[in-house]
Amino acid sequence: MDDREIIARRVAQEVRDGMLVNLGIGLPSLVAGYVPADRHVFFQAENGVIGLGARPPEGMEERDLTDAGGGFVTAVPGAASIDSAMSFGLIRGGHLDMTVLGGLQVDERGYLANWMVPGQMVPGMGGAMDLVAGARRVVVAMLHTARGVPKIVPECTLPLTAARRVSLIVTEMAVIEPTEAGLVLREHAPGVSVEQICAATAAALVILGDVAPMNLG
């Protein structure tokens, strides 16, 4: 499996029965395809859909049924279409059990930067700030490095999305939990050593005994 599938499979293990979960644009949207079929979950997107399913088979796309990034999705039984005010009311009102977001950087405090690179044209922050501030759990799903440059850093050099510690970082190499004591290395991916993870991480990692292998379901 490729790096993106490893990340999506691992994040899917964080989804529990009965949750309302927001999936961000890009890699996070893949998570819906790896949640066990017997797990009753409603995925939400800011564009006004509750009950997102996996990507449809080729040729079965419905142009009016997309996620927040415009990618084609399916709808599960009981799905609902809502307006933007209701969608953001759920986010800002603290009704989301979890959000899964991509990341450009995460620092040793667990703070996330994921919405802009200075000097580059961006459409705006979108719902990222609201999601980090409002969801009960914030899971960052991202590649460990960008062109060999670590994305887990001592301090973010890119603009922060919100001044709140995220709950978990999942990359193709590791599962890392931001805590008061620092970034705790919880799991390693198959075939990836702790030494390799540390070498690809600019921030200091806290290692508490043996690091468990990553659960990919």
C-alpha positions in Angstrom: 0.0 0.0 0.0 1.2 3.6 -0.7 1.9 6.3 1.9 -1.6 7.9 1.7 -3.3 4.6 2.2 -1.2 3.8 5.3 -2.3 7.1 6.8 -5.9 6.8 5.9 -6.1 3.2 7.2 -4.6 4.2 10.5 -6.8 7.3 11.0 -9.8 5.1 10.3 -9.0 3.2 13.5 -9.6 6.3 15.5 -13.2 6.5 14.3 -15.7 5.1 16.8 -19.2 3.9 16.4 -21.8 6.8 16.6 -19.3 9.6 15.9 -19.9 12.7 13.8 -16.6 13.3 12.0 -15.5 16.0 9.7 -13.1 15.1 6.9 -10.9 17.8 5.5 -9.9 18.2 1.8 -7.3 15.9 0.2 -5.8 13.0 2.1 -8.3 13.1 5.0 -11.2 12.5 2.6 -9.7 9.0 2.0 -10.5 7.9 5.5 -14.2 7.2 4.8 -13.1 4.3 2.5 -11.3 2.4 5.3 -13.8 2.5 8.2 -15.1 -1.0 8.9 -18.5 -1.6 7.4 -20.1 -2.5 10.7 -19.2 0.9 12.2 -22.1 3.4 12.2 -20.5 6.8 11.6 -21.6 10.0 10.0 -19.0 12.0 8.1 -19.5 15.7 7.6 -18.1 18.2 5.1 -18.3 22.0 5.4 -20.1 22.3 2.1 -23.3 20.9 3.7 -23.3 17.1 3.7 -23.7 14.8 6.6 -23.3 11.1 5.8 -20.5 11.0 3.3 -19.5 7.6 2.0 -16.5 6.4 0.1 -15.7 7.5 -3.5 -18.1 6.0 -6.0 -17.0 3.5 -8.7 -15.9 5.1 -11.9 -18.9 6.0 -14.0 -21.3 6.2 -11.0 -20.3 9.8 -9.9 -23.1 12.2 -9.1 -22.2 15.8 -9.9 -24.2 17.2 -7.0 -22.7 14.9 -4.4 -19.2 16.0 -3.5 -17.0 16.6 -0.5 -15.7 20.1 0.5 -12.8 19.7 -2.0 -15.1 19.0 -4.9 -14.3 15.2 -5.0 -17.1 12.8 -5.8 -18.5 10.9 -2.8 -21.4 8.6 -2.0 -24.1 9.0 0.6 -24.9 6.5 3.3 -28.5 5.7 4.3 -29.8 8.5 6.5 -27.5 11.1 4.9 -28.7 14.7 4.9 -28.0 17.9 2.9 -27.8 21.0 5.0 -27.0 24.7 4.4 -23.7 26.3 5.2 -25.1 28.0 8.3 -26.1 24.7 9.8 -22.8 23.1 8.8 -20.8 25.7 10.6 -23.2 25.8 13.5 -22.3 22.1 14.1 -18.6 22.9 13.9 -18.6 26.1 16.0 -21.1 24.7 18.5 -18.8 21.9 19.5 -20.9 19.1 18.1 -18.2 17.4 16.1 -16.6 14.4 17.8 -13.6 14.5 15.6 -12.1 16.3 12.6 -9.3 14.9 10.3 -7.2 17.6 8.7 -4.2 17.8 6.5 -1.1 19.6 7.7 1.8 21.7 6.5 3.6 21.8 9.9 3.0 20.7 13.4 5.3 21.9 16.2 6.4 20.6 19.6 3.4 22.3 21.3 1.1 20.3 19.0 0.1 23.5 17.2 -1.0 23.1 13.6 -0.2 25.2 10.5 -2.2 24.0 7.5 -3.8 26.9 5.6 -1.2 29.0 3.8 2.3 29.4 2.7 3.4 33.2 2.7 3.8 34.6 -0.7 1.5 32.0 -2.4 -2.0 32.7 -3.5 -4.6 31.0 -1.3 -8.4 31.2 -1.3 -8.6 31.7 2.4 -8.6 29.7 5.6 -11.9 28.1 4.9 -13.2 26.1 7.9 -9.8 25.0 9.2 -9.7 27.5 12.1 -13.2 26.7 13.2 -12.5 22.9 13.0 -9.4 23.1 15.1 -11.1 25.3 17.7 -14.4 23.5 17.8 -14.0 19.7 17.3 -13.6 17.6 20.4 -10.6 15.7 18.8 -8.3 17.0 16.0 -6.4 14.4 14.1 -3.7 15.6 11.6 -3.2 13.3 8.6 -0.1 14.2 6.7 3.0 13.0 5.1 6.0 13.0 7.5 8.2 15.2 5.2 7.8 17.5 2.2 10.5 16.8 -0.4 12.7 15.5 2.4 12.1 18.5 4.8 10.5 17.6 8.1 7.0 18.8 8.7 7.1 18.1 12.5 9.2 20.9 13.8 10.3 22.7 17.0 8.1 25.7 16.2 5.9 26.4 13.1 7.4 28.9 10.7 4.1 29.0 8.8 1.0 30.9 10.1 -0.9 28.9 12.7 -4.4 27.6 12.1 -5.4 28.0 15.8 -3.7 28.2 19.2 -4.9 24.8 20.3 -3.0 21.6 20.7 -4.1 18.9 18.2 -5.0 15.4 19.6 -3.0 13.1 17.3 -0.6 13.2 14.3 -0.7 10.3 11.9 1.9 10.0 9.1 3.1 7.2 6.9 5.9 6.7 9.4 4.4 7.1 12.8 1.6 8.0 15.2 2.5 10.8 17.5 0.5 12.3 20.4 1.1 15.9 21.4 1.0 16.1 25.2 2.0 18.5 28.0 5.3 16.6 28.2 5.9 17.0 24.4 5.4 14.9 21.3 5.1 11.2 22.4 5.9 8.6 19.8 3.1 6.0 20.1 3.4 3.8 17.0 5.8 3.1 14.1 4.7 2.0 10.6 5.6 -1.5 9.3 9.2 -1.6 8.3 10.0 1.8 9.8 12.4 2.0 12.8 12.3 4.5 15.7 15.7 5.8 14.5 14.3 6.5 11.0 11.3 8.4 12.5 13.6 10.5 14.7 15.9 11.3 11.7 12.9 12.5 9.7 11.5 14.6 12.6 13.0 18.1 13.4 11.1 18.3 16.7 12.1 16.3 19.8 10.2 13.1 20.3 9.4 11.6 23.7 9.9 7.8 23.7 8.3 5.9 26.5 9.5 2.3 26.5 8.7 0.1 23.5 7.0 1.8 20.5 4.0 -0.3 19.3 3.5 -1.2 15.6 0.9 0.8 13.7 -2.6 -0.7 13.7 -3.8 -0.6 10.0 -7.0 -2.6 10.6 
